[in-house]
Amino acid sequence: MKVLKVIGNQKLTGSIRISGAKNSAVALIPTTLLASGTTTLCNVPNISDIDVLTQTLEYLNVSVKRASGSMLI
């Protein structure tokens, strides 16, 4: 298990970007087929499962555009 040990009396500052949840995105992408019109999903992780789903949707003649962690389906 990784541990981050902070030593000293200094305040911690900064920010991190948390990527989208894989399990949520994998479930939401096929669900978009049930909606009429265009659906935008934000904060979609760049993983192979999403690539496979994108290819499957495109095979089914569904328009899919990906950019900057978002998907327009």
N, CA and C atoms as an extended XYZ file, in Angstrom:
219
Properties=species:S:1:pos:R:3:atomname:S:1:resname:S:1:resid:I:1 pbc="F F F"
N         0.839       -1.169        0.000 N   MET     1
C         0.000        0.000        0.000 CA  MET     1
C         0.887        1.236        0.000 C   MET     1
N         0.537        2.218       -0.854 N   LYS     2
C         1.311        3.449       -0.917 CA  LYS     2
C         0.930        4.367        0.228 C   LYS     2
N         1.929        5.072        0.743 N   VAL     3
C         1.721        5.975        1.873 CA  VAL     3
C         2.354        7.314        1.528 C   VAL     3
N         1.665        8.381        1.853 N   LEU     4
C         2.202        9.721        1.703 CA  LEU     4
C         2.398       10.277        3.103 C   LEU     4
N         3.642       10.471        3.471 N   LYS     5
C         3.953       10.944        4.814 CA  LYS     5
C         4.352       12.413        4.745 C   LYS     5
N         3.660       13.247        5.499 N   VAL     6
C         3.925       14.676        5.530 CA  VAL     6
C         4.638       14.992        6.833 C   VAL     6
N         5.820       15.594        6.705 N   ILE     7
C         6.624       15.932        7.878 CA  ILE     7
C         6.783       17.444        7.930 C   ILE     7
N         6.583       18.035        9.098 N   GLY     8
C         6.764       19.469        9.258 CA  GLY     8
C         5.453       20.171        9.530 C   GLY     8
N         5.551       21.440        9.750 N   ASN     9
C         4.373       22.252       10.076 CA  ASN     9
C         3.980       23.138        8.903 C   ASN     9
N         4.093       22.625        7.692 N   GLN    10
C         3.741       23.388        6.499 CA  GLN    10
C         2.322       23.041        6.058 C   GLN    10
N         1.591       24.048        5.606 N   LYS    11
C         0.262       23.824        5.055 CA  LYS    11
C         0.401       23.154        3.688 C   LYS    11
N        -0.491       22.227        3.422 N   LEU    12
C        -0.520       21.600        2.109 CA  LEU    12
C        -1.482       22.378        1.220 C   LEU    12
N        -1.061       22.655       -0.003 N   THR    13
C        -1.918       23.340       -0.968 CA  THR    13
C        -1.779       22.665       -2.318 C   THR    13
N        -2.727       22.930       -3.190 N   GLY    14
C        -2.667       22.391       -4.537 CA  GLY    14
C        -3.984       21.758       -4.931 C   GLY    14
N        -3.969       21.139       -6.072 N   SER    15
C        -5.176       20.477       -6.553 CA  SER    15
C        -4.795       19.281       -7.404 C   SER    15
N        -5.716       18.356       -7.505 N   ILE    16
C        -5.540       17.195       -8.372 CA  ILE    16
C        -6.820       17.011       -9.167 C   ILE    16
N        -6.684       16.426      -10.351 N   ARG    17
C        -7.856       16.132      -11.173 CA  ARG    17
C        -8.150       14.645      -11.025 C   ARG    17
N        -9.365       14.341      -10.615 N   ILE    18
C        -9.769       12.959      -10.449 CA  ILE    18
C       -10.518       12.538      -11.697 C   ILE    18
N       -10.050       11.455      -12.342 N   SER    19
C       -10.696       11.011      -13.571 CA  SER    19
C       -12.052       10.382      -13.260 C   SER    19
N       -12.863       10.241      -14.294 N   GLY    20
C       -14.190        9.659      -14.136 CA  GLY    20
C       -14.123        8.217      -13.682 C   GLY    20
N       -15.171        7.753      -13.091 N   ALA    21
C       -15.236        6.379      -12.605 CA  ALA    21
C       -15.456        5.434      -13.777 C   ALA    21
N       -14.593        4.448      -13.906 N   LYS    22
C       -14.668        3.497      -15.006 CA  LYS    22
C       -16.003        2.788      -15.036 C   LYS    22
N       -16.437        2.266      -13.916 N   ASN    23
C       -17.673        1.482      -13.881 CA  ASN    23
C       -18.890        2.319      -14.271 C   ASN    23
N       -18.905        3.561      -13.883 N   SER    24
C       -20.023        4.433      -14.242 CA  SER    24
C       -20.050        4.696      -15.736 C   SER    24
N       -18.909        5.022      -16.300 N   ALA    25
C       -18.842        5.335      -17.731 CA  ALA    25
C       -19.211        4.120      -18.577 C   ALA    25
N       -18.725        2.953      -18.201 N   VAL    26
C       -19.012        1.732      -18.957 CA  VAL    26
C       -20.508        1.420      -18.929 C   VAL    26
N       -21.187        1.757      -17.860 N   ALA    27
C       -22.630        1.526      -17.773 CA  ALA    27
C       -23.422        2.620      -18.492 C   ALA    27
N       -22.955        3.856      -18.444 N   LEU    28
C       -23.699        4.967      -19.019 CA  LEU    28
C       -23.658        4.997      -20.545 C   LEU    28
N       -22.565        4.565      -21.140 N   ILE    29
C       -22.438        4.649      -22.594 CA  ILE    29
C       -23.519        3.840      -23.314 C   ILE    29
N       -23.733        2.563      -23.008 N   PRO    30
C       -24.823        1.841      -23.682 CA  PRO    30
C       -26.207        2.408      -23.344 C   PRO    30
N       -26.339        2.989      -22.167 N   THR    31
C       -27.619        3.557      -21.745 CA  THR    31
C       -28.018        4.739      -22.614 C   THR    31
N       -27.037        5.422      -23.190 N   THR    32
C       -27.350        6.574      -24.040 CA  THR    32
C       -28.183        6.175      -25.256 C   THR    32
N       -28.134        4.918      -25.637 N   LEU    33
C       -28.918        4.450      -26.790 CA  LEU    33
C       -30.419        4.488      -26.504 C   LEU    33
N       -30.794        4.496      -25.246 N   LEU    34
C       -32.200        4.523      -24.873 CA  LEU    34
C       -32.795        5.927      -24.956 C   LEU    34
N       -31.940        6.933      -25.015 N   ALA    35
C       -32.408        8.323      -25.063 CA  ALA    35
C       -32.487        8.787      -26.513 C   ALA    35
N       -33.448        9.657      -26.776 N   SER    36
C       -33.507       10.245      -28.110 CA  SER    36
C       -32.625       11.485      -28.138 C   SER    36
N       -32.076       11.779      -29.275 N   GLY    37
C       -31.227       12.962      -29.403 CA  GLY    37
C       -29.784       12.687      -29.011 C   GLY    37
N       -29.078       13.754      -28.739 N   THR    38
C       -27.645       13.693      -28.439 CA  THR    38
C       -27.416       13.690      -26.934 C   THR    38
N       -26.453       12.876      -26.505 N   THR    39
C       -26.082       12.821      -25.090 CA  THR    39
C       -24.612       13.184      -24.960 C   THR    39
N       -24.285       14.007      -23.977 N   THR    40
C       -22.895       14.356      -23.690 CA  THR    40
C       -22.510       13.785      -22.339 C   THR    40
N       -21.438       13.008      -22.328 N   LEU    41
C       -20.886       12.478      -21.078 CA  LEU    41
C       -19.572       13.190      -20.807 C   LEU    41
N       -19.388       13.657      -19.596 N   CYS    42
C       -18.170       14.385      -19.221 CA  CYS    42
C       -17.326       13.545      -18.273 C   CYS    42
N       -16.038       13.836      -18.272 N   ASN    43
C       -15.089       13.193      -17.366 CA  ASN    43
C       -15.016       11.684      -17.608 C   ASN    43
N       -15.003       11.291      -18.884 N   VAL    44
C       -14.921        9.878      -19.265 CA  VAL    44
C       -13.448        9.472      -19.279 C   VAL    44
N       -13.078        8.412      -18.560 N   PRO    45
C       -11.670        8.005      -18.527 CA  PRO    45
C       -11.219        7.438      -19.869 C   PRO    45
N        -9.949        7.593      -20.171 N   ASN    46
C        -9.373        7.096      -21.415 CA  ASN    46
C        -8.842        5.678      -21.176 C   ASN    46
N        -9.724        4.690      -21.275 N   ILE    47
C        -9.359        3.294      -21.027 CA  ILE    47
C        -9.843        2.432      -22.185 C   ILE    47
N        -9.311        1.228      -22.281 N   SER    48
C        -9.628        0.353      -23.412 CA  SER    48
C       -11.104       -0.059      -23.447 C   SER    48
N       -11.752       -0.178      -22.305 N   ASP    49
C       -13.179       -0.524      -22.280 CA  ASP    49
C       -13.998        0.534      -23.024 C   ASP    49
N       -13.649        1.779      -22.853 N   ILE    50
C       -14.349        2.872      -23.521 CA  ILE    50
C       -14.065        2.827      -25.020 C   ILE    50
N       -12.827        2.481      -25.397 N   ASP    51
C       -12.487        2.340      -26.811 CA  ASP    51
C       -13.327        1.258      -27.478 C   ASP    51
N       -13.494        0.132      -26.801 N   VAL    52
C       -14.287       -0.978      -27.346 CA  VAL    52
C       -15.748       -0.563      -27.493 C   VAL    52
N       -16.293        0.113      -26.493 N   LEU    53
C       -17.670        0.582      -26.581 CA  LEU    53
C       -17.847        1.597      -27.704 C   LEU    53
N       -16.865        2.472      -27.886 N   THR    54
C       -16.912        3.448      -28.969 CA  THR    54
C       -16.948        2.740      -30.317 C   THR    54
N       -16.088        1.742      -30.489 N   GLN    55
C       -16.064        0.983      -31.744 CA  GLN    55
C       -17.381        0.256      -31.972 C   GLN    55
N       -17.964       -0.287      -30.922 N   THR    56
C       -19.238       -1.003      -31.037 CA  THR    56
C       -20.349       -0.045      -31.463 C   THR    56
N       -20.404        1.141      -30.845 N   LEU    57
C       -21.423        2.123      -31.218 CA  LEU    57
C       -21.252        2.568      -32.664 C   LEU    57
N       -20.007        2.796      -33.072 N   GLU    58
C       -19.757        3.208      -34.452 CA  GLU    58
C       -20.154        2.106      -35.432 C   GLU    58
N       -19.951        0.857      -35.059 N   TYR    59
C       -20.382       -0.277      -35.886 CA  TYR    59
C       -21.905       -0.267      -36.064 C   TYR    59
N       -22.602        0.201      -35.043 N   LEU    60
C       -24.060        0.293      -35.078 CA  LEU    60
C       -24.539        1.606      -35.712 C   LEU    60
N       -23.621        2.318      -36.374 N   ASN    61
C       -23.914        3.599      -37.041 CA  ASN    61
C       -24.352        4.703      -36.078 C   ASN    61
N       -23.832        4.672      -34.872 N   VAL    62
C       -24.081        5.729      -33.891 CA  VAL    62
C       -22.909        6.701      -33.962 C   VAL    62
N       -23.194        7.978      -34.062 N   SER    63
C       -22.140        8.994      -34.117 CA  SER    63
C       -21.531        9.169      -32.723 C   SER    63
N       -20.212        9.025      -32.633 N   VAL    64
C       -19.498        9.181      -31.365 CA  VAL    64
C       -18.324       10.118      -31.591 C   VAL    64
N       -18.247       11.184      -30.787 N   LYS    65
C       -17.117       12.104      -30.848 CA  LYS    65
C       -16.515       12.200      -29.460 C   LYS    65
N       -15.197       12.040      -29.397 N   ARG    66
C       -14.486       12.113      -28.115 CA  ARG    66
C       -13.481       13.247      -28.153 C   ARG    66
N       -13.457       14.018      -27.086 N   ALA    67
C       -12.482       15.106      -26.973 CA  ALA    67
C       -12.355       15.534      -25.526 C   ALA    67
N       -11.144       15.678      -25.064 N   SER    68
C       -10.854       16.211      -23.726 CA  SER    68
C       -11.663       15.563      -22.608 C   SER    68
N       -11.769       14.244      -22.637 N   GLY    69
C       -12.470       13.538      -21.569 CA  GLY    69
C       -13.984       13.545      -21.693 C   GLY    69
N       -14.507       14.074      -22.790 N   SER    70
C       -15.954       14.103      -23.003 CA  SER    70
C       -16.318       13.220      -24.187 C   SER    70
N       -17.550       12.759      -24.176 N   MET    71
C       -18.078       11.982      -25.300 CA  MET    71
C       -19.411       12.577      -25.718 C   MET    71
N       -19.580       12.758      -27.016 N   LEU    72
C       -20.833       13.229      -27.587 CA  LEU    72
C       -21.399       12.068      -28.379 C   LEU    72
N       -22.518       11.521      -27.937 N   ILE    73
C       -23.084       10.314      -28.541 CA  ILE    73
C       -24.459       10.647      -29.106 C   ILE    73
